[in-house]
Amino acid sequence: MSSPAFPPEFVWGAATSAYQIEGSPLADGAGPSIWHHFTHTPGKIEGGDNGDVACDHYHRFVDDVRLMRELGLQSYRFSTAWARVLPEGTGRQNPQGLDFYSRLVDTLLEHGIAPSVTLYHWDLPAALEDRGGWAHGDAPKWFAEYARLMFRTLGDRVPMWATLNEPWVTMDNGYVSGCHAPGRRDWAEAAKVSQNLLRAHAAAVAVYRTEWKQQIGLVVNLVPVFPATEAAADRAAAQRMDAYLNRQFLDPALLGEFPAELAEMFGEAWPAMTADEMSRLREPIDFVGINYYLRLFVRDGSSDGPSAGPPRAAIVSPPNCPRTALGWEIYPQGLTEILEWFRSRYGDLSLYITENGAAFDDTPQPDGSVKDLERVQYLKEHLRAAGQALRAGVNLRGYFVWSLFDNFEWQHGYSKRFGIVRVDYPTQRRIPKASARFYAQMIRSSASDFEA
C-alpha cells in the first residue's frame, strides 16, 4: 500500500520548544523561568535533570539549521523564551536575547526554511510567577506586552505565529496535577488560569492585527475521548472529559462560549464572564494547530472522591494495544477522527498538525546509527491518517513532526527520546535516525506515494 498524496502546497516541518533544546537559560542577561526553578527543585524531574545544557541549541543553532536544510524541512516551528527577552517578564528588554532570535530567523530564511514562532511553550518568567503568574488578573496584559515586543522584532520576517502551545497542559499539569512548573495543585486557581490564558491569547491576536497581516493562530492538544462502556454514566463522563480536554479552549476562542459542562464541573470556582468579556475572547484567527498523540477511554468517577477532579471521570487503560515508551496508546486513526471532529464542530478553518510523534527506546547501533523502525512505522501510519482526513475534505495545510531533536522531556528529563535526530548529550553530536531519513524522503518526493 502507499499513502494518499498530499497537495504540492502542503507544508512539511518539524517542531521544538525553547526550554527543551536551547540550554543556557540564564545566558547573556536572560532571566529565570518557572521551568528553570522547577528543574532545580530536588525531586521534581526524573534523574535530577534540567535544561541548563539541553541540546545547546543556543550556541549550535547555525549548524542545526544546516541540518534542517539537509533534511529538506520547509518550515521550522520553535518557541521563544519569554524570560530571555524580558528578564522580569515586563519592562526592561534584553537586547542579546532578542538578537539571538533575530539571528535564528535570518539563518532559517537564508536556508529557505520558513520560521513558525510560538510565543508561549510553558516557560513563564519566574519574576511573573512571583507576582501571581497566570492566575493574576494582569497576566493577559503581561503577555500582550511580550507579544508586541516579539512581533516588532521578528514580524517582518516570520509568516506564521502561534500565541499559546497547549494551554490545557499549562493549566492542568501546572495547576491541577502539579507535575509541570509551577507545580501547583489548586482547582480554583486552575479555573482562573484557564480564563486568563484565553484572555492572553485574544490580547496577543488583537495586538498582531494592529500592524501585522500574516498568519496567527492557537495550538491545542486534542484527544479523542471514548466511554469505557456504553453505560449512561460512562458516556456522560466521556462528555465531561471531552469538554475539559478538547473544548475548554476551542469553544471560547472560536465560538465565543464555554462548554456548559465546565461551570458544572468547577462549581463556584469557575469565574463568571459577562457577554462582553466572552466576545473579546473570540478574536478571529487564521489557523489552529493540532497536537495529536493518543486517545483516552474514561469511566464515571463520581464515586472516586476528590481525586477524580472536576471532570469526575477516571481514565481506563485498554489492554493489549501498542504503546510508546511513555505508555501512550498508538492509535493513528484517532488523528483522522480528531481532524474530522474539528471540522464538523468549528468549520473550515485552516489546520496544521503542529505536533505528532512518539518516544521509543532507541538503541544506537555499534556504528552510532539509530534504526528507529518503530518510529518510522508510527510516522507512516499517522501520515496516512492525515491523508485520509485531507481526502475527506479537512482543510489541512501542513504537518510538523515532534520532535526534530531528542530533548529535555519535561518531568521525564532526558530519559525519553522523541527526536528524529538523536542527540548524544555528552558530546552534543547530532545523528539523524532512520525516521529522519524517512521523513526527508517524504519531503523530497513532494509527499507522494511511499511504501507502507
C-alpha positions in Angstrom: 0.0 0.0 0.0 1.0 3.6 -0.4 -0.2 6.8 1.3 -2.7 9.3 -0.1 -0.9 12.0 -1.9 -0.6 15.4 -0.3 -1.0 18.6 -2.3 2.1 20.4 -3.6 1.5 23.4 -1.3 1.4 21.2 1.9 3.9 22.4 4.4 6.4 19.9 5.8 8.2 20.9 9.0 9.5 19.9 12.4 8.9 21.4 15.9 10.8 22.1 19.1 10.4 24.3 22.1 12.8 26.8 23.8 13.4 25.2 27.2 13.6 21.7 25.8 16.5 22.4 23.4 18.2 25.8 23.8 20.2 25.4 27.0 22.0 28.4 28.5 18.7 29.6 30.2 20.4 32.4 32.1 23.0 33.4 29.4 23.6 36.9 28.2 21.2 38.7 30.6 18.3 36.3 30.4 16.0 35.8 33.5 15.0 32.5 35.0 11.7 30.9 34.0 9.4 28.8 36.1 10.9 25.7 34.5 14.4 26.7 35.5 13.3 27.0 39.1 11.2 23.8 38.9 14.0 21.7 37.5 16.4 22.9 40.1 14.0 21.8 42.9 15.0 18.3 44.1 12.6 15.5 43.3 10.7 17.2 40.5 12.5 15.8 37.5 13.4 12.2 36.7 17.2 11.7 37.2 17.5 15.2 38.6 17.9 16.5 35.1 17.4 20.1 34.0 17.6 22.3 30.9 20.8 24.1 31.6 22.5 22.5 28.6 19.8 20.5 26.8 20.7 20.4 23.1 22.9 23.5 23.4 20.9 25.0 20.5 21.6 28.5 21.8 25.2 28.0 20.7 24.7 25.5 17.9 21.7 26.9 16.0 23.6 27.6 12.8 24.7 24.0 12.4 21.2 22.9 13.5 19.7 24.9 10.7 22.1 23.4 8.2 20.9 20.0 9.3 17.3 21.1 8.8 18.1 22.1 5.3 19.8 18.8 4.6 16.6 17.1 5.7 14.6 19.3 3.4 12.4 20.9 6.0 10.2 23.7 4.6 9.3 25.2 8.0 10.7 25.1 11.5 8.3 25.6 14.4 10.1 26.8 17.6 9.2 28.9 20.6 10.7 32.0 22.0 11.7 32.1 25.7 9.8 35.0 27.3 12.4 35.5 30.1 15.3 35.5 27.6 13.9 38.7 26.0 12.1 40.2 29.1 14.1 39.1 32.1 11.5 40.3 34.6 8.6 39.4 32.3 7.7 43.1 31.6 9.6 46.3 31.3 13.3 46.0 30.7 14.3 44.3 27.4 17.3 42.1 26.9 18.9 43.1 23.5 21.1 39.9 23.5 18.1 37.7 23.8 16.2 39.5 21.0 19.3 39.3 18.9 19.5 35.5 19.3 16.0 35.0 17.9 16.7 37.6 15.1 19.8 35.7 14.1 18.0 32.4 14.2 15.2 33.7 12.0 17.7 35.2 9.5 19.6 31.9 9.4 16.4 29.9 8.7 15.4 32.3 5.9 18.9 32.1 4.4 18.4 28.3 4.1 15.0 28.6 2.6 13.1 27.5 5.8 10.0 29.4 6.9 10.1 30.2 10.6 7.0 29.4 12.6 7.1 31.0 16.0 5.2 30.0 19.1 5.2 32.7 21.8 4.5 30.6 24.8 5.5 26.9 25.3 5.1 26.8 29.1 8.2 28.8 30.3 6.7 31.8 32.2 9.3 34.2 33.6 9.8 33.3 37.3 9.5 37.0 38.1 5.9 36.9 36.9 5.2 33.8 38.9 6.4 35.7 41.9 3.6 38.2 41.2 0.9 35.6 40.9 1.7 34.0 37.5 -1.1 33.0 35.2 -3.7 33.3 38.0 -3.0 37.1 38.3 -5.6 39.4 36.6 -2.8 41.3 34.8 -1.3 38.2 33.1 -3.1 38.9 29.8 -1.5 42.4 29.8 1.9 41.0 30.5 1.6 38.6 27.6 0.4 41.3 25.2 3.4 43.4 26.1 5.7 40.4 25.4 3.8 39.6 22.2 4.1 43.1 20.9 7.9 43.1 21.5 8.3 39.8 19.5 6.1 41.0 16.7 8.1 44.2 16.4 11.4 42.3 16.5 10.5 39.5 14.1 7.2 40.3 12.5 8.7 41.5 9.2 10.3 38.1 8.7 8.0 35.5 10.4 5.0 34.5 8.3 3.3 32.2 11.0 2.7 32.8 14.7 1.0 30.9 17.4 0.1 32.5 20.7 0.0 29.6 23.1 1.1 26.0 22.9 -1.4 23.6 24.6 -3.0 25.9 27.1 -4.7 22.9 28.6 -1.4 21.4 29.6 -0.3 24.8 31.2 -3.5 24.8 33.2 -3.8 21.1 34.1 -0.2 19.9 34.5 0.9 23.2 36.1 -2.1 23.9 38.4 -4.0 20.7 38.9 -1.7 17.7 38.9 1.4 19.8 39.6 3.7 17.6 37.5 4.8 20.6 35.5 6.0 24.0 36.6 5.0 25.9 38.6 3.9 22.7 40.4 0.7 23.9 42.0 -2.4 21.9 42.9 -5.4 24.1 43.2 -8.6 23.7 41.2 -9.9 27.2 41.9 -6.6 28.7 40.8 -6.7 26.4 37.7 -10.0 27.9 36.7 -8.6 31.4 36.8 -5.6 30.3 34.8 -7.8 28.8 32.2 -9.6 32.1 31.6 -6.5 34.2 31.8 -4.8 32.1 29.1 -7.7 32.7 26.8 -7.6 36.4 27.6 -3.9 36.4 26.9 -4.4 34.6 23.6 -7.0 37.1 22.5 -5.0 40.1 23.6 -1.9 38.9 21.6 -4.1 38.4 18.5 -5.5 41.9 18.8 -2.0 43.3 19.1 -1.0 41.4 16.0 -3.9 42.8 13.9 -2.8 46.4 14.6 0.3 46.2 12.4 1.0 42.7 11.1 -1.0 40.9 8.4 0.2 37.3 8.1 -0.9 34.2 9.9 -1.6 34.0 13.7 -3.3 31.1 15.5 -3.6 28.9 18.5 -2.1 25.5 19.2 -4.1 22.9 21.2 -3.6 19.3 22.1 -6.7 17.2 21.1 -7.5 13.8 22.4 -10.4 11.5 21.1 -12.3 10.5 24.2 -14.4 7.3 24.4 -16.5 5.9 27.2 -15.1 2.7 28.8 -18.6 1.1 28.5 -21.9 2.0 26.9 -23.4 2.7 30.4 -25.0 6.2 30.6 -22.7 7.2 33.4 -19.6 6.4 31.4 -20.9 8.2 28.3 -21.6 11.3 30.5 -18.1 11.1 31.9 -16.7 11.0 28.4 -18.6 14.1 27.5 -17.3 15.9 30.6 -13.7 14.8 29.8 -14.2 16.0 26.2 -15.3 19.4 27.4 -12.4 19.6 29.8 -9.7 18.4 27.4 -10.8 19.4 23.9 -13.5 22.1 24.1 -12.3 24.2 27.1 -10.1 26.4 24.9 -11.5 26.0 21.5 -15.2 26.8 22.2 -14.4 30.2 23.7 -11.8 31.2 21.1 -13.9 30.0 18.1 -17.5 30.0 19.2 -17.5 32.7 21.9 -18.8 30.4 24.6 -17.6 28.0 27.2 -18.7 24.4 27.3 -21.7 24.2 29.7 -20.0 21.3 31.5 -17.2 23.5 32.8 -19.3 25.6 35.2 -21.0 22.4 36.4 -17.6 20.7 37.0 -15.8 23.5 38.7 -18.8 24.9 40.6 -18.2 28.1 42.5 -14.5 28.0 41.5 -15.5 28.9 37.9 -15.4 32.7 37.4 -18.4 34.1 35.6 -17.8 36.2 32.5 -20.0 38.9 31.0 -21.2 38.6 27.4 -18.8 41.5 26.5 -15.9 39.6 28.1 -16.8 36.4 26.2 -17.0 38.3 22.9 -13.5 39.6 23.4 -12.1 36.1 23.6 -13.3 35.4 20.1 -10.6 37.3 18.2 -10.5 36.0 14.6 -7.5 33.7 13.9 -6.1 32.3 10.7 -5.4 28.7 11.8 -5.5 26.2 14.6 -2.5 24.0 15.3 -3.4 20.5 16.5 -1.0 18.4 18.5 -2.0 14.7 18.4 -0.6 11.8 20.4 -3.2 9.4 21.8 -6.8 8.7 22.7 -8.4 8.1 26.1 -11.1 5.8 27.5 -12.8 7.0 30.6 -15.4 5.8 33.1 -17.6 7.6 35.5 -15.5 8.8 38.5 -18.3 10.3 40.6 -17.8 7.8 43.4 -14.0 8.0 43.4 -13.7 11.1 45.7 -11.9 14.4 45.1 -9.0 12.7 43.3 -11.3 12.3 40.2 -11.3 16.1 39.9 -14.0 18.3 38.2 -14.4 16.0 35.2 -15.5 13.3 37.6 -14.0 10.8 35.1 -11.4 8.1 35.6 -9.0 7.1 32.8 -9.1 3.4 31.8 -6.2 1.8 30.1 -7.2 -0.5 27.2 -5.3 -3.9 27.3 -3.2 -5.4 24.6 -2.6 -2.3 22.5 0.7 -1.0 21.0 2.3 1.7 23.1 5.1 4.2 23.1 7.9 4.4 25.7 5.6 6.8 27.7 2.9 4.2 27.8 0.7 6.1 25.3 -1.5 4.0 23.1 -0.6 4.2 19.4 -3.9 5.0 17.7 -3.3 6.5 14.2 -6.9 6.7 13.1 -7.5 9.0 16.0 -5.8 11.7 14.0 -8.3 11.4 11.2 -11.1 11.3 13.8 -10.0 14.4 15.6 -9.4 16.4 12.4 -12.9 15.5 11.1 -14.4 16.3 14.5 -12.8 19.7 14.5 -14.2 20.4 11.0 -17.7 19.3 12.0 -17.7 21.5 15.1 -15.8 24.6 14.1 -16.0 24.7 10.3 -13.4 25.0 7.6 -10.6 26.9 9.4 -7.1 26.2 8.2 -5.4 23.5 10.3 -1.9 22.4 10.8 -0.7 19.3 12.6 1.8 21.2 14.8 3.0 18.2 16.8 2.8 14.5 16.2 5.4 11.9 17.2 6.4 9.3 19.7 9.0 8.4 22.3 10.6 5.0 21.8 13.6 3.3 23.4 16.0 4.0 20.6 19.2 1.8 20.8 22.2 3.0 18.8 24.0 0.5 16.6 27.7 -0.1 17.0 28.4 2.4 14.3 26.3 5.0 16.1 23.3 4.9 13.7 19.8 4.5 15.0 17.3 2.2 13.3 14.2 3.5 15.0 11.8 1.4 12.8 9.0 1.7 15.4 9.0 5.5 14.9 9.2 5.1 11.1 6.1 2.9 11.2 4.4 5.4 13.6 5.0 8.2 11.2 3.8 6.3 8.2 0.6 5.3 9.9 -0.1 8.9 11.2 0.7 10.5 7.8 -1.7 8.0 6.2 -4.3 9.1 8.7 -3.6 12.8 7.9 -4.0 12.0 4.2 -7.3 10.4 4.8 -8.6 13.5 6.6 -7.4 15.5 3.6 -9.4 13.3 1.2 -12.4 13.7 3.5 -12.3 17.5 2.9 -10.4 18.7 6.0 -8.6 21.9 5.4 -5.2 20.6 6.5 -2.3 22.8 5.4 0.8 21.2 6.9 2.5 18.7 9.3 5.2 19.3 11.9 6.9 16.2 13.3 7.6 16.2 17.0 10.4 16.5 17.6 13.3 17.4 15.4 15.7 16.5 18.2 15.8 14.3 21.3 15.5 16.9 24.1 14.5 17.6 27.6 11.2 15.9 28.0 9.8 17.9 30.9 9.2 15.8 34.1 10.9 12.8 32.4 14.2 14.7 31.9 16.4 13.1 29.3 15.0 9.5 29.8 12.5 9.7 26.9 13.5 10.4 23.3 11.1 11.9 20.7 13.6 13.1 18.1 14.0 12.0 14.5 17.6 13.2 15.2 19.4 11.6 18.1 21.4 13.9 20.4 24.3 12.3 22.1 24.2 14.6 25.2 27.8 14.2 26.4 29.2 15.2 23.0 26.2 17.1 21.6 26.6 15.1 18.4 23.5 15.1 16.1 22.7 11.7 14.5 19.8 11.6 12.0 17.8 8.4 12.7 16.1 6.2 10.2 13.0 8.2 10.9 14.8 11.4 9.8 15.8 9.7 6.5 12.2 8.5 6.0 10.8 12.0 6.7 13.4 13.6 4.4 12.3 11.2 1.6 8.7 12.1 2.2 9.5 15.8 1.7 11.8 15.1 -1.4 9.1 13.2 -3.1 6.6 16.0 -2.5 4.7 13.7 -0.2 3.5 11.5 -3.0 3.4 7.7 -2.7 5.7 6.0 -0.2 6.0 2.3 0.8 3.9 1.4 3.8 
